[in-house]
């Protein structure tokens, strides 16, 4: 039976632990100059509706380093733009490639690909979740804190797709997450309810200072996600007090670390001072997209 990775909860706690153990090992081997051609003869189709930097680079390089091949497909250049149904694209592509990674505007698009594909489908980002980002974030926390159990994490800003995946991850990681958002920009209620029902610890607040109080990890992301550009002026006003900057960091644990999935808009959701400061793990986090996704690719495609 094929395995997909559309939500962070498509793995259980044990599977996540195994996956990240493999990610740490693959990173160690890469640093030592060791090659690991585990996916020779495998091809990953990468379908992009949305533009991408880290997702595109990390998946393509990851497949190359594993001995496989990544095929970049711009959705605008495919027959699907001219009316071909997703189910037909998914079925045909399943006859050619070993797996599909899809970066889509709508979560339902990825779910439909997965429904009709006979090969593994990976969510490279949707409007509801960004599970591959969470693999990198959890890996980064493990590197710097050892364990994620009871780690106090604050999310500051828009309750977006990355925030939804962070909330769901509490079920697997033991993270204690507090989310600070303006009214009307909270994370999706069904994600909060699901996480809490499964034992995850999630608290919603309004004030950033309340969220980061004694926090060991502060996470933020852009206020204007792709597709929200027309709201830029309004959102900039609404979120103006949600910048992760020096004064806000004073409310956190003295040894707190900062994560941002990038791209960053310095001076908006994060200050240049924090981004470039000693508490930032942003570049380790970005690098770990490669190693975590390599482990995921091996798990899904190696047969």
C-alpha positions as CSV (number, residue, x, y, z in Angstrom):
1,X,0.0,0.0,0.0
2,X,1.4,3.4,-1.0
3,X,2.2,6.0,1.6
4,X,1.6,9.7,1.2
5,X,2.8,12.7,3.2
6,X,0.1,15.3,3.0
7,X,-0.2,16.2,6.6
8,X,2.3,16.0,9.4
9,X,0.0,13.5,11.1
10,X,0.4,11.1,8.2
11,X,3.2,9.7,10.3
12,X,2.9,8.6,13.9
13,X,5.2,9.4,16.8
14,X,7.4,6.3,16.2
15,X,7.6,6.9,12.4
16,X,8.5,10.6,12.9
17,X,11.3,9.6,15.3
18,X,12.7,7.1,12.9
19,X,12.5,9.5,10.0
20,X,14.3,12.3,11.9
21,X,16.9,9.8,13.2
22,X,17.6,9.0,9.5
23,X,17.7,12.7,8.7
24,X,20.3,13.4,11.3
25,X,22.4,10.5,10.0
26,X,22.1,11.6,6.4
27,X,23.2,15.1,7.4
28,X,26.2,13.6,9.3
29,X,27.2,11.5,6.3
30,X,26.9,14.5,4.0
31,X,29.1,16.5,6.3
32,X,31.6,13.7,6.3
33,X,31.6,13.6,2.5
34,X,29.9,10.2,2.3
35,X,27.5,9.5,-0.6
36,X,24.4,7.4,-0.2
37,X,22.8,6.5,-3.5
38,X,19.7,5.1,-2.1
39,X,17.3,6.1,-4.8
40,X,19.1,5.2,-8.0
41,X,16.6,4.8,-10.9
42,X,13.9,6.8,-9.0
43,X,12.3,10.0,-10.4
44,X,10.4,12.6,-8.4
45,X,7.9,14.8,-10.3
46,X,7.7,18.2,-8.7
47,X,4.6,20.1,-9.7
48,X,4.6,23.8,-8.8
49,X,1.5,26.0,-8.9
50,X,3.2,28.4,-6.5
51,X,6.7,29.9,-6.9
52,X,9.4,28.4,-4.7
53,X,13.0,28.7,-3.6
54,X,13.8,26.3,-0.7
55,X,11.2,23.7,-1.6
56,X,12.4,23.5,-5.2
57,X,16.2,23.5,-4.4
58,X,16.0,21.1,-1.5
59,X,13.9,18.5,-3.2
60,X,15.9,18.6,-6.4
61,X,19.3,18.5,-4.7
62,X,18.0,15.9,-2.3
63,X,17.0,13.5,-5.2
64,X,20.3,14.2,-6.9
65,X,22.3,13.4,-3.8
66,X,20.3,10.2,-3.3
67,X,21.2,9.1,-6.8
68,X,17.7,9.8,-8.3
69,X,16.3,12.4,-10.6
70,X,13.9,15.4,-10.0
71,X,11.6,16.6,-12.8
72,X,10.5,20.2,-12.5
73,X,6.9,20.8,-13.8
74,X,5.4,24.3,-13.9
75,X,1.7,23.8,-13.6
76,X,1.2,26.6,-16.1
77,X,3.0,24.6,-18.8
78,X,1.0,21.4,-18.2
79,X,-2.2,20.2,-19.9
80,X,-4.0,20.7,-16.6
81,X,-4.0,24.4,-17.4
82,X,-6.0,23.6,-20.6
83,X,-8.6,21.6,-18.7
84,X,-7.1,18.2,-18.2
85,X,-8.5,16.8,-14.9
86,X,-6.3,16.2,-12.0
87,X,-7.3,12.5,-11.8
88,X,-6.1,12.0,-15.4
89,X,-2.8,13.8,-14.8
90,X,-2.2,11.8,-11.6
91,X,-2.9,8.4,-13.3
92,X,-0.7,9.1,-16.2
93,X,2.2,10.5,-14.1
94,X,2.0,7.4,-11.9
95,X,3.0,5.3,-15.0
96,X,6.2,7.4,-15.5
97,X,7.6,8.5,-12.1
98,X,8.2,7.1,-8.6
99,X,6.6,9.9,-6.6
100,X,5.1,13.3,-6.8
101,X,5.7,16.5,-4.8
102,X,3.1,19.1,-5.3
103,X,3.1,22.8,-4.2
104,X,-0.5,24.0,-4.6
105,X,-2.8,26.8,-3.8
106,X,-5.5,24.5,-2.5
107,X,-5.0,21.6,-0.1
108,X,-7.8,19.8,-1.9
109,X,-5.7,19.8,-5.1
110,X,-3.0,17.7,-3.4
111,X,-5.6,15.4,-1.8
112,X,-7.1,14.8,-5.3
113,X,-3.7,13.9,-6.7
114,X,-3.1,11.5,-3.9
115,X,-6.6,9.9,-4.4
116,X,-5.9,8.9,-8.0
117,X,-2.1,8.5,-8.0
118,X,-0.7,5.0,-7.4
119,X,2.6,6.5,-6.3
120,X,3.5,8.4,-3.1
121,X,2.4,12.1,-3.1
122,X,4.1,14.7,-0.9
123,X,2.6,18.0,0.1
124,X,5.2,20.6,-0.7
125,X,2.9,23.4,0.6
126,X,-0.8,24.1,0.5
127,X,-3.1,26.7,1.9
128,X,-3.7,24.5,4.9
129,X,-0.5,22.7,5.8
130,X,3.3,22.7,5.2
131,X,4.4,19.4,6.7
132,X,7.8,19.3,5.1
133,X,8.7,22.6,6.8
134,X,7.7,21.1,10.2
135,X,10.1,18.1,9.6
136,X,12.9,20.7,9.3
137,X,11.8,22.7,12.2
138,X,11.5,19.7,14.5
139,X,14.9,18.5,13.4
140,X,16.4,21.9,14.1
141,X,14.9,21.9,17.6
142,X,16.3,18.5,18.3
143,X,19.8,19.6,17.2
144,X,19.8,22.5,19.6
145,X,17.6,21.3,22.5
146,X,18.1,17.5,22.4
147,X,14.4,16.8,22.9
148,X,11.2,18.5,21.9
149,X,9.3,17.1,24.9
150,X,7.8,19.9,26.9
151,X,9.7,22.5,24.9
152,X,7.8,25.8,25.1
153,X,7.2,27.2,21.6
154,X,5.6,30.6,20.7
155,X,4.2,31.3,17.3
156,X,3.8,35.1,16.6
157,X,1.9,36.4,13.6
158,X,-0.5,35.0,11.1
159,X,-2.2,31.6,11.9
160,X,-1.3,30.2,8.5
161,X,-0.4,26.8,7.0
162,X,2.9,26.5,8.8
163,X,1.2,27.4,12.0
164,X,-1.5,24.7,11.4
165,X,1.2,22.1,10.9
166,X,3.1,23.2,14.0
167,X,-0.1,22.8,16.0
168,X,-0.7,19.3,14.7
169,X,2.9,18.4,15.4
170,X,2.3,18.8,19.2
171,X,0.6,15.4,19.1
172,X,3.8,13.8,17.9
173,X,6.5,15.9,19.6
174,X,5.4,16.9,23.1
175,X,5.8,20.6,22.1
176,X,3.9,23.1,24.2
177,X,2.7,25.7,21.7
178,X,1.2,29.1,22.3
179,X,0.0,31.0,19.3
180,X,-0.4,34.8,19.3
181,X,-2.5,36.3,16.4
182,X,-4.7,39.3,15.8
183,X,-8.4,38.7,15.9
184,X,-9.6,37.1,12.7
185,X,-6.2,35.6,11.9
186,X,-6.2,32.6,14.2
187,X,-5.1,29.2,13.0
188,X,-7.9,27.0,11.6
189,X,-10.2,25.9,14.3
190,X,-10.3,22.3,13.1
191,X,-6.5,22.0,13.5
192,X,-6.6,23.3,17.0
193,X,-9.5,21.0,18.0
194,X,-7.9,18.0,16.4
195,X,-4.6,18.5,18.1
196,X,-6.2,19.0,21.5
197,X,-8.4,16.0,21.1
198,X,-5.3,13.9,20.4
199,X,-3.5,15.3,23.5
200,X,-1.6,18.2,22.0
201,X,-1.0,21.3,24.1
202,X,-2.1,24.4,22.2
203,X,-2.9,27.8,23.7
204,X,-4.3,30.8,21.7
205,X,-3.6,34.3,22.9
206,X,-3.8,37.8,21.4
207,X,-0.7,39.5,22.9
208,X,2.8,38.5,21.5
209,X,4.3,39.2,24.9
210,X,2.0,36.6,26.5
211,X,3.0,34.0,23.9
212,X,6.7,34.5,24.2
213,X,6.8,34.7,28.0
214,X,9.5,32.2,29.0
215,X,9.3,30.6,25.6
216,X,12.4,28.6,24.4
217,X,11.6,28.8,20.7
218,X,9.9,31.7,18.9
219,X,8.5,30.9,15.4
220,X,7.2,33.5,12.9
221,X,6.4,33.7,9.2
222,X,5.4,36.3,6.7
223,X,2.2,38.3,7.3
224,X,1.3,38.2,3.6
225,X,1.3,34.6,2.2
226,X,1.2,33.9,-1.5
227,X,-2.3,34.7,-2.7
228,X,-2.8,37.4,0.0
229,X,-0.9,40.2,-1.8
230,X,-4.0,42.3,-2.3
231,X,-4.4,42.5,1.5
232,X,-0.8,43.8,2.1
233,X,-1.7,47.3,3.2
234,X,-4.4,46.1,5.6
235,X,-2.4,43.2,7.0
236,X,0.6,45.4,7.6
237,X,-1.5,47.7,9.8
238,X,-3.2,44.8,11.6
239,X,0.1,42.9,12.3
240,X,2.3,45.9,13.2
241,X,2.6,44.9,16.8
242,X,3.5,41.3,15.9
243,X,7.1,41.8,15.0
244,X,9.7,39.5,16.5
245,X,12.3,42.1,17.5
246,X,14.7,42.9,20.3
247,X,12.1,44.2,22.8
248,X,9.8,41.2,22.3
249,X,12.7,38.8,22.7
250,X,13.3,40.2,26.2
251,X,10.1,38.5,27.3
252,X,11.3,35.1,26.2
253,X,13.8,32.7,27.9
254,X,17.3,34.3,27.8
255,X,18.5,31.3,25.8
256,X,15.5,31.3,23.4
257,X,16.0,30.6,19.7
258,X,14.2,31.9,16.7
259,X,12.8,30.1,13.6
260,X,11.5,31.5,10.4
261,X,10.7,29.3,7.4
262,X,11.6,32.1,4.8
263,X,11.3,34.1,2.8
264,X,11.5,36.8,5.5
265,X,10.3,40.4,5.2
266,X,12.8,42.1,7.5
267,X,11.3,44.9,9.4
268,X,7.8,43.4,9.2
269,X,7.4,40.0,11.0
270,X,11.0,39.9,12.1
271,X,13.6,42.5,12.7
272,X,17.0,42.5,11.0
273,X,18.6,42.5,14.4
274,X,16.9,39.2,15.4
275,X,17.3,37.6,12.0
276,X,21.1,38.2,12.0
277,X,21.5,37.8,15.8
278,X,23.0,34.9,17.9
279,X,19.5,33.6,18.8
280,X,18.6,32.9,15.2
281,X,18.5,29.3,13.9
282,X,17.0,30.4,10.6
283,X,19.9,29.1,8.4
284,X,20.2,25.8,10.2
285,X,16.4,25.5,9.7
286,X,16.7,26.2,6.0
287,X,19.5,23.7,5.6
288,X,17.6,21.0,7.4
289,X,14.8,21.1,4.7
290,X,17.3,19.2,2.6
291,X,18.2,16.5,5.1
292,X,14.7,16.0,6.5
293,X,13.2,15.7,3.0
294,X,15.9,13.3,1.9
295,X,14.9,11.0,4.8
296,X,11.3,11.4,3.7
297,X,12.1,10.6,0.1
298,X,14.0,7.4,1.1
299,X,11.1,6.4,3.4
300,X,8.5,6.9,0.6
301,X,10.3,5.9,-2.6
302,X,12.8,3.2,-1.6
303,X,11.2,-0.1,-2.5
